[in-house]
Amino acid sequence: MPANHTKALVGLLIILVAAATPMAMAKKSDRNQPMDVSAGKQEGSLDDSTPTVLSGGVVIDQGTLHAEAVRAEIRARGGDIAQVVLTGSPATLSQQMDDGSRMNAVASKIDYNVTTDTVVFTGKVNIKQPRGTLSGERVVYNMTTGQVTSGGEGNGRVNMRIMPRNAAPAEKNKASGEAETD
């Protein structure tokens, strides 16, 4: 391979690695807010012995985090919520990031491990925010580090659109799924 092609591939690889995590950091203060839950039905206990299963139009709010699902399963450990698994057609999650931007995600299943601050999105995943979009069959997002892992090893292809930092506001709104305003 010619030297120019090698340099171009290395340069492209560096850009892709740097941009492969277009997700901003989730709003840290949300984790210290109370979690409000609304559902048509609740089954289970509110202790560590069994999960609480919610159904019938589940809505969860915690600070700027807003989630909606057909069904939610909440597990507690030591009296605190340890895991929330949302399923739906699709389940949705929206949260303000520390930088003030908004992240919107849809997936068949959203598994939020509160203990490890990790969210696993599976099934027709589509994540949008001003810096770009990410879609595929499985996306793992570490809310503490901002690390994103998606696709590969039987999880299908990943598709990304990465907006330049200086993109016009209308283009950023289009990437994040927000409506344009005049």
Secondary structure, DSSP 8 states (H G I E B T S, - for coil): --HHHHHHHHHHHHHHHHHS-----B-GGGGGS-EEEE-SEEES-SSSSS-EEEEEEEEEEETTEEEEEEEEEEEEETTEEEEEEEEEEEEEEEEEBTTS-EEEEEEEEEEEETTTTEEEEEEEEEEEETTEEEEEEEEEEETTT--EEES-TTS---EEEE--TT--HHHHHHHHT-----
